[in-house]
Amino acid sequence: MKNNALFLLIILVLIACKKEQEITVSEPEIPTTTFTLTFENIMKNQTFFQAGVTDLQQPGESKSYRFIAGIGMHLSFATMLVQSNDLFYGFEENGIALYDADGSALTGNITHAVRLWDAGTEINEVLGTGANQAPRQENVNAGEREDGVIQLVDSLNDGLIYPVADSMIRLSLEYDGNNQFVLTIENISNTAMMSSALAPGIFTVHQQDKYLFKVTEKASTGLEAMVEDGDNSSLWNQILTETGFTSIIGTGVYVVHKASHPIFTDGEKDRGQGLETLAESGNPENLHDVLKRDTTFSEVRLFNDPVGNNVLNLGGKLIQGDKYEFSFEASIGDYLSIATMLVETNDLFFAFDDTGLELFPNGQPVNGNVTNHVHLWDAGTEANQFPGAGNFQPIRNGGKEGADEGGVVRIVNDDFTYPLVDELIRVTIKASL
């Protein structure tokens, strides 16, 4: 009897286990979507950082002009010697360096760097007497065409006498200690053997490898008009299209997460988790390492592998015309946060709102251009300087840090003017449905 009872008990246990197995229901998998984000640097690679026009100056007149420039930048200018056919004053073709090797600004009398150039566009006549020179010609382009190239008047060997530059013009620079220079041009020809007006001209601020004009090359149409007839309008209009802010973009980090503030909170101080390093130096690795420790985030990765036609060895940074692309998985309820530095600044970075970008608004995956969701943020960690010229910005700081700002993270709002975000970058997301 005991054996039968034991057998019956075993049978009952097995039946109960089977029923329990039959009613166990596994949780359904949450469907995911693959997204591909493209982040493009659409800034134009400008020739000049800043530019301006100089005024007509009669003998004895002095005029001053303000401009901004950072370490590594050069200054160029050109102004017509009016009592000539096509002569103009300017520096050497790559301009004059505004800082020395130690980062000290150039100041004082810089007339020693001024040269008298022949544009090679019109046959020269005796200075101050030629019938086809601007003060006496009846019409523009009245002189005989030369079809030559730009060269120093010292190289002409045409039998004419040309005045020494420092007897006709004097240039000097002042510096305010915060990237602002004052250029003063003096027409001192009233004390020379020949007096002459200086026609309206042009000045430009640029890198060493950029040029206002090129020696041994033909003058542009705009330069010809300026140095033959004193009309700088055509050249100025051309230069305007080639002048402005441009920047590379730092490598970045992205996070896939639920509703939260994974990288920063608008209006609060930086958390000291690596955002400062990203926003000041363009290096996201510290921030990436900290974020990786948070197990609530679905995915944390760097984006540092540019694609395009202009990719250079810049440590993965994004130059003009190229882009980052990366793919990730997400499901309903997920958000995407990104952060990447605008390098020609002190501590500015691109990011969505502090809560990130909702990837399934109204239950549907986001698709298309999302640039309007990106803002230019100020990390509040380093005092801002003029964008593109500050000597504590990464390209020029030599490892030195700028003044501690002691601020909070916020959309940039200071005394400087920045291009609109959609003039700097384009961000698109494609969902694989």
ABEGO torsion letter per residue (X at the ends): XAAAAAAAAAAAAAAAAAAAAAABBBBBBBBBBBBBBBBBBABBBBABABBBBBBBBBBGBBBBBBBBBBBGBBBBBBBBBAABAABBBBBBAAEBBABBAAGBBBBEBAAAABBBBBAGABBBBBBGABAABAAABABBGABBBAGBBBBBAAAAGAGBBBBBAAAABBBBBBBAGAGBBBBBBBBAAAABABBBBBBBBBBBBBBAABBABBBGBBBBAAAAAAAAAGBAAAAAAAAAAABEBBBBBBBBBBBBBBBBBAABBBGBBBAGAGAAAAAAAGBAAAAAAAAAABAABABBBBBABBBEAABBBAGGBBBBGBBBBBBBBBBBGBBBBBBBBBAABAABBBBBBAAEBBABBGGBBBBEBAAAABBBBBAGABBBBBBGABAABAAAAGGBBBBBAGBBBBBBBBABBBBBAAAABBBBBBBBX
